[in-house]
């Protein structure tokens, strides 16, 4: 049985049982970590789009290298359409997935979208610390590349409700999202 905030939210979504929570934002902003915590606290399923893509298609860097970014974006779109059919799911998206208007429409119709944000320096520290391969940061100056990509994506990201993650624990970020849902 759910208690506290989870029970209140569960009661609220009985009026809209398809309600999902979609987390978007740049790489390294905490979408997957926060998403798992949020799903656990609300009793929701959790899906990370990048993990789903890799399970079905192999490593993302390999998809980029062998098939190109266009193929990867097509795969992302198919995943977004499929996930829009789910209910009571926290969906952590790849950093650019929701910038495609088709994906934003599909997932936005069945869920509330939050964009996790952080300054470039925080993002650089996080992505260098997680050991993952980041094809879009394959450059001589990853810090400059992050700054460039954040500027390119700023307008797209700002169409969604913003959650600043710098200086907060993943639990605090999950609590902030829950508080906003319940407000």
C-alpha positions in Angstrom: 0.0 0.0 0.0 1.3 3.4 -0.9 1.6 6.1 1.7 2.4 9.8 1.9 3.2 11.6 -1.4 3.0 8.4 -3.4 -0.6 7.7 -2.2 -1.7 11.3 -3.0 -0.1 11.1 -6.5 -1.5 7.6 -7.1 -5.0 8.9 -6.2 -4.5 11.9 -8.6 -3.6 9.7 -11.5 -6.7 7.5 -11.1 -8.4 10.4 -12.9 -5.6 10.2 -15.6 -4.3 6.6 -15.4 -2.0 7.2 -18.4 0.0 9.8 -16.5 3.7 9.3 -16.8 6.6 11.4 -15.6 9.2 12.2 -18.3 12.6 13.4 -17.5 14.6 15.2 -20.1 17.7 17.4 -20.2 21.3 17.3 -21.1 23.6 14.3 -20.4 24.9 14.3 -16.8 21.9 16.1 -15.3 20.7 13.1 -13.4 17.8 11.8 -15.4 18.5 8.1 -14.8 19.5 8.3 -11.2 16.6 10.6 -10.2 14.2 8.6 -12.4 14.9 5.4 -10.5 14.5 7.1 -7.2 11.3 8.8 -8.3 9.8 5.6 -9.7 10.6 3.7 -6.6 9.0 6.3 -4.3 5.8 6.5 -6.4 5.5 2.8 -7.1 5.9 3.4 -10.9 7.8 1.5 -13.5 11.1 3.0 -14.7 12.5 3.1 -18.2 15.7 4.7 -19.5 15.4 5.2 -23.2 19.1 4.8 -23.8 19.2 1.5 -21.9 16.2 0.3 -23.8 17.8 1.2 -27.1 21.1 -0.5 -26.2 19.2 -3.6 -25.1 17.6 -3.9 -28.5 20.3 -2.4 -30.8 23.7 -2.6 -29.1 25.8 0.2 -27.7 24.8 3.7 -28.7 28.4 4.7 -29.6 28.4 1.7 -32.1 25.1 2.8 -33.5 26.5 6.3 -34.1 29.7 4.9 -35.6 28.2 2.3 -37.9 24.8 3.6 -38.7 24.9 7.3 -38.1 23.0 9.8 -36.0 20.0 9.8 -38.3 19.4 6.1 -37.7 19.9 6.5 -33.9 17.3 9.3 -33.9 14.8 7.1 -35.8 15.3 4.4 -33.2 14.7 7.0 -30.5 11.5 8.1 -32.1 10.2 4.5 -32.3 11.0 4.1 -28.6 9.2 7.4 -27.7 6.1 6.3 -29.6 6.1 2.9 -27.8 6.7 4.4 -24.4 3.8 6.9 -24.9 1.5 3.9 -24.6 2.7 3.0 -21.1 1.1 4.1 -17.9 2.4 5.1 -14.5 6.0 5.0 -15.8 9.0 7.3 -15.1 10.8 7.7 -18.4 14.4 9.0 -18.4 15.1 10.2 -22.0 18.3 10.5 -23.9 19.6 14.1 -23.9 18.2 15.1 -27.3 15.1 12.8 -27.5 12.6 15.4 -26.4 14.0 18.1 -28.7 12.4 16.3 -31.6 8.9 17.8 -31.7 7.4 14.4 -32.6 8.8 12.8 -29.5 7.8 15.7 -27.3 4.3 15.5 -28.6 4.1 11.7 -28.1 5.5 11.7 -24.6 4.0 15.0 -23.6 0.5 13.8 -24.3 0.7 11.0 -21.8 3.0 12.5 -19.1 4.3 15.5 -17.3 7.7 16.5 -18.6 10.5 17.9 -16.4 13.8 19.1 -17.8 16.7 18.5 -15.4 19.4 21.2 -15.8 22.9 21.9 -14.6 25.7 24.3 -15.5 28.3 23.1 -18.0 31.0 22.7 -15.3 28.8 20.4 -13.2 27.9 18.4 -16.3 31.5 18.0 -17.3 32.4 16.8 -13.8 29.6 14.3 -13.8 30.2 12.8 -17.2 33.9 12.5 -16.7 33.2 10.8 -13.4 30.7 8.2 -14.7 33.1 6.5 -17.1 30.5 6.2 -19.9 31.4 6.9 -23.6 29.8 10.0 -24.8 29.9 10.2 -28.7 28.8 13.8 -28.7 31.7 14.8 -26.5 34.4 13.2 -28.6 36.4 16.3 -29.1 39.7 17.9 -27.9 37.8 20.2 -25.6 34.8 18.5 -24.0 34.0 21.5 -21.8 33.7 23.7 -24.9 31.6 21.1 -26.6 29.2 20.9 -23.6 28.8 24.7 -23.6 28.2 24.7 -27.4 25.6 21.9 -27.2 23.8 23.5 -24.2 23.5 26.8 -26.2 22.2 24.9 -29.2 19.6 23.1 -27.1 18.6 25.9 -24.7 15.4 26.9 -26.5 14.3 23.3 -26.8 15.0 22.5 -23.2 13.3 25.6 -21.9 10.0 24.6 -23.4 9.7 22.1 -20.5 9.4 22.7 -16.7 13.0 23.3 -15.4 14.5 21.5 -12.3 18.0 22.8 -11.4 20.1 19.8 -10.2 23.5 21.4 -9.3 24.2 21.2 -5.6 21.3 18.8 -4.9 21.3 15.1 -4.1 19.3 12.8 -6.4 16.8 12.3 -3.5 16.3 16.1 -3.2 15.7 16.4 -6.9 13.1 13.5 -6.8 11.4 15.3 -3.9 11.3 18.5 -5.8 9.6 16.8 -8.7 7.1 15.1 -6.4 6.4 18.4 -4.7 5.7 20.1 -8.0 3.4 17.2 -9.1 1.4 17.5 -5.9 1.2 21.3 -6.0 
